[in-house]
Amino acid sequence: MEQETALVTGATGHALWATAKELRRAGYTTRTLARSQEQFPALAAEGHDPVLGDVASPATLAAAVKGSDVVVHGAVYSGQDWDTAVAVNVDGTRALAETALEAGVRRFVHISTISVHGDPQPDGLTEDSPLAPDCKEIPYIGSKARGELALAEVRSKGLETVVIRPGAICSAERSQWGNEMVERVRARGWPASFHPDDVIPWVHTDNLAAMSVLAAQHPDAAGEIFLGVDENIENHDYLVRIADALGVEVVTPDRAPERSICRVGKIHDRLGYHPLRSFRETMDQLVELARKEGG
């Protein structure tokens, strides 16, 4: 492959920092969108070319996208304000996709979320399961679902797209579902929203990065949607182990457990994806971290 340029949005966040690194290792020149110049040094230190821009400010996007062969879009707002969620996750996705189409970008990879299917997700979830665009009570869910619909509108105009819907993105560093979860449980106790019998759709941060590289370059990825999930993990093997290592009491909430099982095979079968990191390896790291913090 001749060296291509990949623009990555969201590379300063929890998940896409690993994706940007993996794209660079795969031979791409990596350009990373940053909302402020204060973010430039950390991105440049990883070998990326930081460019100033904000998906919620469409006028800033043309210069950032120009010359890019691939766009990997992971910038997201996950807070509770509906208007901001729409501005970033819906309008921002549409604006970036339209800019990419106008600039002649070869492929647009959209990092979405399994949450677009609602909360909780239906059992037997597949890439063809219905979206939940009307879920305003959780702005992240409804806006991300609408963002996918906005992207589909631009795809109909000729933009080549790939959508990845990751589950709980976890690693032992820089991860809300990994090291930061350990710290939250240590500081605050068992999270009230979790049932010990829940099932978690789990993906390692590095594995999502590997999926994203395949989505960017594999010919069979064009136009496809993939659930980005390595395994359906029982919470007894995840958060209960962390709580036990911390010496924190496990609390069972007054609700039925969420036992949704999603399909994990499509990205393996279509693109030849193989995980770089295992759940067992990651949990060993998190349990060791929990034991140190608990002690």
TADA-V471080 format. One record per residue. N is the residue number from 1. RES is the residue in three letters. SS is DSSP state (a for helix, b for strand, c for the rest). PHI is phi in degrees with one decimal (* if undefined). OMEGA is omega in radians with two decimals (NA if undefined). Layout:
# TADA-V471080
n/res/ss/phi/omega
N/RES/SS/PHI/OMEGA
N/RES/SS/PHI/OMEGA
This chain:
# TADA-V471080
n/res/ss/phi/omega
1/MET/c/*/3.01
2/GLU/c/-63.5/-3.08
3/GLN/c/-62.6/3.11
4/GLU/c/-111.7/3.10
5/THR/b/-106.2/3.09
6/ALA/b/-115.5/3.01
7/LEU/b/-90.1/-3.13
8/VAL/b/-116.2/3.00
9/THR/b/-101.8/-3.13
10/GLY/c/87.2/-3.06
11/ALA/c/-71.1/3.06
12/THR/c/-87.0/-3.08
13/GLY/c/-93.5/-3.00
14/HIS/c/-71.0/-2.99
15/ALA/c/-101.5/-2.96
16/LEU/a/-77.5/3.05
17/TRP/a/-60.0/3.13
18/ALA/a/-72.0/3.11
19/THR/a/-63.7/3.11
20/ALA/a/-60.3/3.13
21/LYS/a/-64.8/-3.11
22/GLU/a/-69.6/3.06
23/LEU/a/-62.6/3.12
24/ARG/a/-63.9/3.10
25/ARG/a/-63.5/3.14
26/ALA/c/-79.8/3.04
27/GLY/c/108.4/3.12
28/TYR/c/-81.4/2.81
29/THR/b/-78.4/-3.02
30/THR/b/-103.5/3.05
31/ARG/b/-107.4/-3.05
32/THR/b/-119.5/3.13
33/LEU/b/-75.8/3.13
34/ALA/b/-131.0/-3.11
35/ARG/c/-81.6/3.11
36/SER/c/-146.6/3.14
37/GLN/a/-69.8/3.08
38/GLU/a/-63.2/3.13
39/GLN/a/-85.2/-3.05
40/PHE/a/-60.7/-3.04
41/PRO/a/-57.7/-3.12
42/ALA/a/-65.4/3.12
43/LEU/a/-70.3/3.13
44/ALA/a/-63.9/-3.14
45/ALA/a/-64.2/3.09
46/GLU/c/-88.2/3.12
47/GLY/c/91.7/3.14
48/HIS/c/-92.1/3.07
49/ASP/b/-105.2/-3.09
50/PRO/b/-73.4/3.08
51/VAL/b/-131.0/-3.08
52/LEU/b/-80.8/3.11
53/GLY/c/175.4/-3.10
54/ASP/c/-148.9/-3.11
55/VAL/c/-62.5/3.10
56/ALA/c/-82.7/3.09
57/SER/c/-126.3/-3.01
58/PRO/a/-53.3/-3.11
59/ALA/a/-64.6/-3.11
60/THR/a/-87.8/-2.93
61/LEU/a/-89.3/-3.04
62/ALA/a/-59.7/-3.12
63/ALA/a/-65.5/-3.13
64/ALA/a/-70.8/-3.07
65/VAL/a/-80.1/-3.06
66/LYS/c/-52.8/3.12
67/GLY/c/85.8/3.13
68/SER/c/-85.8/3.05
69/ASP/c/-89.4/-3.10
70/VAL/b/-133.8/2.96
71/VAL/b/-117.3/3.02
72/VAL/b/-113.0/-2.97
73/HIS/b/-102.9/3.11
74/GLY/c/-127.6/3.11
75/ALA/c/-62.5/-3.02
76/VAL/c/-153.4/2.94
77/TYR/c/-110.0/-3.09
78/SER/c/-117.8/-3.14
79/GLY/c/-81.2/-2.97
80/GLN/c/-103.3/-3.13
81/ASP/c/-89.1/-3.06
82/TRP/a/-63.0/-3.09
83/ASP/a/-63.0/3.11
84/THR/a/-67.6/3.11
85/ALA/a/-60.4/3.11
86/VAL/a/-66.2/-3.11
87/ALA/a/-60.0/-3.08
88/VAL/a/-89.0/-2.94
89/ASN/a/-81.8/3.14
90/VAL/a/-104.8/-3.08
91/ASP/a/-64.4/3.13
92/GLY/a/-65.6/3.09
93/THR/a/-64.0/3.12
94/ARG/a/-61.5/-3.10
95/ALA/a/-63.4/3.14
96/LEU/a/-65.6/3.13
97/ALA/a/-65.1/3.11
98/GLU/a/-64.8/3.09
99/THR/a/-64.6/3.11
100/ALA/a/-63.5/3.11
101/LEU/a/-61.7/-3.14
102/GLU/a/-64.1/-3.10
103/ALA/a/-85.2/3.13
104/GLY/c/77.4/3.10
105/VAL/c/-60.1/-3.09
106/ARG/c/-67.0/-3.09
107/ARG/b/-151.2/3.13
108/PHE/b/-116.3/3.13
109/VAL/b/-101.3/-3.08
110/HIS/b/-106.8/3.07
111/ILE/b/-88.8/-3.11
112/SER/c/-96.8/-3.14
113/THR/c/-161.9/3.06
114/ILE/a/-65.4/-3.13
115/SER/a/-67.3/3.10
116/VAL/a/-61.4/3.13
117/HIS/a/-89.5/3.11
118/GLY/c/103.4/-3.14
119/ASP/c/-137.8/-0.03
120/PRO/c/-76.4/3.07
121/GLN/c/-72.0/3.11
122/PRO/c/-67.9/3.07
123/ASP/c/-66.5/-3.09
124/GLY/c/77.7/-3.08
125/LEU/b/-60.2/3.02
126/THR/c/-132.8/3.11
127/GLU/c/-62.7/-3.11
128/ASP/c/-94.6/3.13
129/SER/c/-65.7/-3.08
130/PRO/c/-62.7/3.04
131/LEU/c/-88.3/-3.12
132/ALA/c/-125.2/-3.08
133/PRO/c/-69.8/-3.10
134/ASP/c/-94.1/-3.12
135/CYS/c/-82.0/3.14
136/LYS/c/-87.5/-3.13
137/GLU/c/-66.6/2.98
138/ILE/c/-120.1/-3.02
139/PRO/a/-53.8/-3.14
140/TYR/a/-59.2/-3.10
141/ILE/a/-66.6/-3.08
142/GLY/a/-62.7/-3.09
143/SER/a/-72.9/3.09
144/LYS/a/-67.9/3.06
145/ALA/a/-63.9/3.10
146/ARG/a/-66.3/3.07
147/GLY/a/-61.4/3.08
148/GLU/a/-64.0/3.12
149/LEU/a/-66.3/3.08
150/ALA/a/-64.0/3.11
151/LEU/a/-63.8/3.12
152/ALA/a/-61.8/3.09
153/GLU/a/-62.5/3.14
154/VAL/a/-71.3/3.08
155/ARG/a/-59.2/-3.14
156/SER/c/-65.6/3.11
157/LYS/c/-90.6/3.05
158/GLY/c/123.8/3.12
159/LEU/c/-78.3/3.09
160/GLU/c/-81.4/-3.04
161/THR/b/-126.0/2.94
162/VAL/b/-136.1/3.13
163/VAL/b/-116.4/3.01
164/ILE/b/-115.1/3.11
165/ARG/b/-112.7/-3.12
166/PRO/b/-73.6/2.99
167/GLY/c/-87.3/3.12
168/ALA/b/-72.8/-3.03
169/ILE/b/-87.9/-2.92
170/CYS/b/-131.3/2.94
171/SER/c/-157.2/-3.09
172/ALA/c/-85.1/3.09
173/GLU/c/-145.0/3.10
174/ARG/c/50.3/-3.03
175/SER/c/-140.6/3.08
176/GLN/c/-64.2/-3.12
177/TRP/c/-95.4/-3.12
178/GLY/c/-118.1/-3.06
179/ASN/a/-61.6/3.13
180/GLU/a/-72.6/3.03
181/MET/a/-66.1/3.08
182/VAL/a/-57.1/-3.12
183/GLU/a/-66.5/3.14
184/ARG/a/-64.4/3.14
185/VAL/a/-66.7/3.11
186/ARG/a/-61.9/-3.04
187/ALA/a/-82.2/-2.96
188/ARG/a/-119.6/-3.08
189/GLY/c/89.2/-3.10
190/TRP/c/-60.4/3.13
191/PRO/c/-66.0/-3.04
192/ALA/c/-62.7/-3.07
193/SER/c/-82.1/-3.06
194/PHE/c/-101.1/3.02
195/HIS/c/-105.8/-3.12
196/PRO/c/-63.2/3.12
197/ASP/c/-100.7/3.08
198/ASP/c/-62.5/2.99
199/VAL/b/-111.0/-3.08
200/ILE/b/-109.7/3.03
201/PRO/b/-78.1/-2.88
202/TRP/b/-106.3/2.99
203/VAL/b/-145.7/3.08
204/HIS/b/-77.4/3.14
205/THR/a/-54.7/-3.14
206/ASP/a/-67.2/3.12
207/ASN/a/-71.3/3.03
208/LEU/a/-61.0/3.09
209/ALA/a/-61.1/3.11
210/ALA/a/-64.2/3.07
211/MET/a/-60.2/-3.08
212/SER/a/-66.9/3.09
213/VAL/a/-65.1/3.08
214/LEU/a/-60.8/3.13
215/ALA/a/-63.0/-3.11
216/ALA/a/-75.6/-2.96
217/GLN/a/-125.5/-3.07
218/HIS/c/-76.7/-3.12
219/PRO/a/-61.6/-3.11
220/ASP/a/-80.7/3.12
221/ALA/a/-83.8/-3.03
222/ALA/c/-56.5/3.09
223/GLY/c/78.5/-3.03
224/GLU/c/-98.9/3.02
225/ILE/b/-121.5/-3.13
226/PHE/b/-130.2/2.94
227/LEU/b/-74.2/-3.13
228/GLY/b/-91.7/-3.08
229/VAL/c/-134.3/3.08
230/ASP/c/-84.5/-3.09
231/GLU/b/-151.1/2.93
232/ASN/b/-91.8/-2.96
233/ILE/b/-105.7/3.03
234/GLU/b/-75.2/-3.08
235/ASN/a/-61.5/3.07
236/HIS/a/-62.0/3.14
237/ASP/a/-90.5/-3.08
238/TYR/c/-117.4/-2.99
239/LEU/a/-69.6/3.10
240/VAL/a/-63.5/3.11
241/ARG/a/-64.8/3.11
242/ILE/a/-63.9/3.13
243/ALA/a/-60.7/3.13
244/ASP/a/-61.0/-3.14
245/ALA/a/-66.8/3.12
246/LEU/a/-84.9/-3.03
247/GLY/c/75.7/-3.11
248/VAL/c/-101.1/-3.14
249/GLU/c/-68.1/3.05
250/VAL/c/-85.0/-3.09
251/VAL/c/-114.8/3.12
252/THR/c/-94.8/-3.13
253/PRO/c/-71.3/-3.11
254/ASP/c/-86.0/3.07
255/ARG/c/-156.9/3.07
256/ALA/c/-72.3/3.09
257/PRO/c/-68.0/3.09
258/GLU/c/-93.6/-3.02
259/ARG/c/-112.2/-3.11
260/SER/c/-70.4/3.10
261/ILE/c/-113.3/-3.13
262/CYS/b/-108.0/3.10
263/ARG/c/-73.3/-3.12
264/VAL/c/-121.5/-2.93
265/GLY/c/-91.1/-2.96
266/LYS/a/-61.6/-3.08
267/ILE/a/-68.8/3.04
268/HIS/a/-68.0/-3.02
269/ASP/a/-69.4/-3.05
270/ARG/a/-81.3/-2.99
271/LEU/a/-114.5/-3.13
272/GLY/c/70.3/-3.13
273/TYR/c/-68.4/3.02
274/HIS/c/-133.3/-3.11
275/PRO/c/-61.7/3.03
276/LEU/c/-86.3/-3.07
277/ARG/c/-128.6/-3.13
278/SER/c/-98.7/3.07
279/PHE/a/-63.4/-3.12
280/ARG/a/-59.7/3.12
281/GLU/a/-58.8/-3.10
282/THR/a/-66.8/3.14
283/MET/a/-66.0/3.06
284/ASP/a/-59.4/3.12
285/GLN/a/-66.2/-3.10
286/LEU/a/-69.4/3.10
287/VAL/a/-64.9/3.09
288/GLU/a/-62.7/3.08
289/LEU/a/-61.8/-3.14
290/ALA/a/-64.4/3.12
291/ARG/a/-63.0/3.11
292/LYS/a/-65.7/-3.11
293/GLU/a/-72.9/3.14
294/GLY/a/-69.9/3.12
295/GLY/c/-74.9/NA
